[in-house]
Amino acid sequence: MNRITANRTENITPFHVMAVLERAKQMAAQGHDVIHMEIGEPDFATPPAIVKAGLQAISAGQVKYTPAAGLPELREKIAVFYQQRYGVTVAKQNIFITPGASGALMLALAVSLNAGEELLMADPCYPCNSNFARLFDVHAKTIPVDASSGYQLNAGHIRRHWTTASKGVLIASPANPTGTLIDDVQLEQCIQAVDSLGGCFYSDEIYHGLVYDRPAATALQYSSQVFVINSFSKYFGMTGWRVGWLIVPDEFIDATEKLAQNIFIATATPSQYAALAAFDEDTLMELERRREVLANRRDYLYGQLQRLGFDIAIKPEGAFYIYANCAKFTDDSYQFALELLAAEAVAVTPGKDFGNHQAHQYIRFAYTQPIPRMAVAMQRLEHFLTTRNSTTR
Ligand SMILES: Cc1ncc(COP(=O)(O)O)c(C=O)c1O
């Protein structure tokens, strides 16, 4: 028998940062003090009330399957959250609890796109989005974006790149890796453009809540005919619990339910019970404190990277990333990341993990470390840049 991997795996891109991470682990094992600025998860622990609710659920034997769409009380809480935070009414039937935003993205694309159709998205963007499309033999059509549109798609991009094969548009705001927020008017215009073209609009809102200058609008403020992807991972500090949600338009409810039953059966039950405590007053106050910590870190890192000569076209307004142009120092940011790690034990993510557009000129820094720790990283980075420049001169 000829056992080979399926063709579809050939188009799925690996995480290049894994090579950095692997090397970082080896260095740590050799006693190096590696500073991790490559990791896309907050350094904060899950808020105590959430942990307590999860442990209580396990002790009380809440370890059986839930309905495929999720715990009714959690879906209800999410509906109330939309009313309170955005003033938007969402019926609980449209909300599906999923294994993280990853599960939500997978369900959303599976339920609405056919093989051979195109899904438009920005380049740079979170790499798994395009890989999920490829998994379903959907063509991930990436559109180069820059600072002029806030590293986000606008209605002009959508109309210019739309073809007869196009079926949907995906945006993420705040975005990974740029941390930029789509402008409210731009968001509304994108939704209208996709609607008039007869396509589906997918809004990845996983970094909502982690915004530092202005609130982020949900796509649901402009239309009830959109797919919204969200998660307890980032803002709520629950990355490893694997719980998120998907909101679907009415006509997709039945098919989404059928897919969820078959693909996941259900999201992890203790995690769903834990997430019930995510909207408690105390938890939300704690999350607000964390948001302020992240805002200070953002300001610190932004100032430091600029001081060192990195070009940052837009001050990021959300998530916990800065996408810095390092063209002044290198024309190969992947090599730069590997050398920085080897020389100074600072780990960062190379641009090529997020697409092709000028990727070799960019590095993503995550401010998922306290300021004193980042200060050490900045000293090391400065040392790296000065010694590197003098040896390459
Ligand atoms: C933009 C974006 N969407 C989705 C995800 C997936 O998150 P999760 O599956 O942990 O909810 C991530 C994770 O980094 C992300 O950055």
The ligand as an ORCA input file, in Angstrom:
! r2SCAN-3c Opt
* xyz 0 1
  C      -7.100     36.389     14.702
  C      -7.238     35.091     15.415
  N      -8.351     34.349     15.203
  C      -8.513     33.164     15.810
  C      -7.561     32.644     16.680
  C      -7.811     31.302     17.308
  O      -8.022     31.403     18.682
  P      -8.709     30.306     19.615
  O      -8.982     29.110     18.805
  O      -7.735     30.061     20.737
  O      -9.966     30.918     20.153
  C      -6.390     33.381     16.934
  C      -5.340     32.856     17.829
  O      -4.261     33.390     17.962
  C      -6.231     34.647     16.284
  O      -5.137     35.395     16.483
*
